[in-house]
Amino acid sequence: MSTGSEKGVALVAFDGSPSSVAALTWAAQRAPLLNLEIEVVNVWEYAESPLDVAGVGFGSGGYVGESDPKIWSTQILKEGISLVFGGAPAGVKATSVEGGAVRTLVELSKGAEILIMGSRGHGKLADLILGSVSASCSAKSKCPVVIVHASA
């Protein structure tokens, strides 16, 4: 938590979706008013192919160049920050983290004043089957959570 002149952190979950762009825009408008710096985070995982599971795959070493999810993650962050801020503004930190989305965001929320994220709004059935990252984070986060819906 921030104290005195020290700035706290507004953690923004960003995956490039319209609702995550809305969340980053919301943070850009309000973080300065709350004396918060913005940290934009993209959480990614290496996908296991059936061959990996069978023990004959290439694993994460099999990714080449731009097919590597870490490279995609960095690009998503760069493009999103540029879209919302018109460039790479001072005081906005971009973080690419490997891990499960909910677990990683909850862990990062321990050092934040607020977690801001979009809601994809798949619908009740899809959320029942897939689960909702925003619902899970709002239930488990160590700081307040703001869920922003994209404009229709």
C-alpha positions in Angstrom: 0.0 0.0 0.0 1.2 3.5 -0.8 2.2 5.9 2.0 2.9 9.6 1.9 4.5 10.7 -1.4 5.2 7.1 -2.5 2.9 6.1 -5.4 1.0 2.9 -5.3 0.3 0.6 -8.3 -2.8 0.2 -10.4 -2.3 -3.3 -11.8 -4.1 -3.7 -15.2 -4.6 -7.2 -16.6 -4.2 -7.0 -20.4 -4.8 -9.6 -23.1 -5.5 -7.4 -26.1 -9.3 -8.0 -26.0 -11.6 -5.0 -26.4 -12.5 -5.3 -22.7 -8.9 -5.2 -21.6 -8.4 -2.1 -23.8 -11.4 -0.6 -22.0 -9.8 -1.6 -18.6 -6.4 0.1 -19.6 -8.3 3.2 -20.8 -10.2 3.3 -17.5 -6.9 3.0 -15.6 -5.2 5.7 -17.8 -8.0 8.1 -16.9 -8.2 7.4 -13.2 -4.8 6.3 -11.9 -3.3 9.8 -11.9 -6.3 11.1 -9.9 -5.6 8.3 -7.3 -1.8 9.0 -7.3 -1.2 5.5 -8.8 1.4 4.3 -11.3 0.1 1.8 -13.9 1.6 -1.6 -14.4 0.1 -3.4 -17.4 0.5 -7.2 -17.1 0.0 -9.9 -19.7 -0.1 -13.5 -18.3 0.7 -16.3 -20.7 1.4 -20.0 -20.7 3.2 -22.4 -23.0 0.6 -24.6 -24.6 1.3 -28.3 -24.4 0.6 -30.3 -27.6 -0.7 -33.9 -27.5 2.9 -34.9 -28.5 4.3 -33.1 -25.5 2.0 -35.0 -23.2 3.0 -38.3 -24.9 6.6 -37.4 -24.2 7.7 -37.0 -27.9 7.1 -33.3 -28.3 9.5 -30.4 -28.4 8.1 -28.6 -25.2 8.7 -24.9 -24.9 12.0 -25.2 -26.8 9.9 -26.1 -29.9 8.7 -22.5 -30.3 10.5 -20.6 -33.0 10.6 -16.8 -33.4 7.3 -15.1 -33.4 5.4 -18.3 -32.5 6.8 -18.0 -29.0 4.1 -17.0 -26.6 6.5 -14.8 -24.6 7.2 -12.8 -27.8 3.4 -12.5 -28.5 2.9 -11.4 -24.9 5.5 -8.6 -25.2 4.0 -7.5 -28.5 0.4 -7.5 -27.1 1.6 -5.2 -24.3 3.5 -2.9 -26.6 0.5 -2.5 -29.0 -2.0 -2.0 -26.2 0.0 0.6 -24.4 0.6 2.4 -27.7 -3.1 2.3 -28.6 -4.3 3.7 -25.3 -1.4 6.2 -24.5 -0.3 7.0 -28.1 3.2 5.7 -27.4 5.3 4.5 -24.5 4.6 6.9 -21.6 6.8 7.4 -18.6 5.5 5.8 -15.5 3.7 2.9 -17.2 5.3 -0.4 -16.7 4.7 -3.4 -19.0 5.1 -6.9 -17.4 4.9 -10.2 -19.2 4.5 -13.1 -16.8 4.4 -16.9 -17.5 1.8 -18.7 -15.4 -1.9 -19.4 -14.8 -3.9 -16.2 -15.2 -5.9 -16.3 -11.9 -3.0 -17.6 -9.8 -0.5 -15.0 -11.2 -2.9 -12.0 -11.0 -3.8 -12.9 -7.4 -0.2 -13.1 -6.5 0.6 -9.8 -8.2 -2.4 -8.2 -6.5 -0.5 -8.4 -3.2 1.6 -5.4 -4.2 -1.1 -3.4 -5.8 -3.6 -0.8 -4.6 -6.2 -1.9 -7.2 -6.5 -4.6 -9.9 -8.3 -3.5 -13.1 -9.4 -6.0 -15.6 -11.8 -6.5 -18.5 -14.7 -8.9 -18.6 -14.9 -10.8 -21.8 -18.6 -11.5 -21.2 -18.7 -14.9 -22.9 -22.1 -15.5 -21.2 -23.4 -17.7 -18.3 -23.0 -21.0 -20.1 -19.4 -20.4 -21.3 -18.4 -19.0 -17.9 -19.8 -22.1 -16.3 -17.8 -24.4 -18.6 -14.6 -22.2 -19.0 -14.7 -20.3 -15.7 -14.4 -16.6 -15.4 -10.9 -15.1 -14.8 -12.4 -11.8 -13.6 -14.9 -13.5 -11.2 -12.1 -15.7 -9.8 -9.8 -12.8 -9.4 -12.4 -10.6 -7.7 -13.1 -13.4 -5.2 -9.4 -14.1 -4.4 -7.5 -10.8 -5.0 -5.6 -9.2 -2.2 -6.7 -5.7 -3.3 -9.9 -4.1 -4.6 -10.9 -5.2 -8.2 -12.5 -3.1 -10.9 -14.1 -5.1 -13.8 -14.6 -3.0 -16.9 -16.8 -4.0 -19.8 -16.0 -3.1 -23.3 -18.3 -0.7 -25.1 -20.9 -2.4 -27.3 
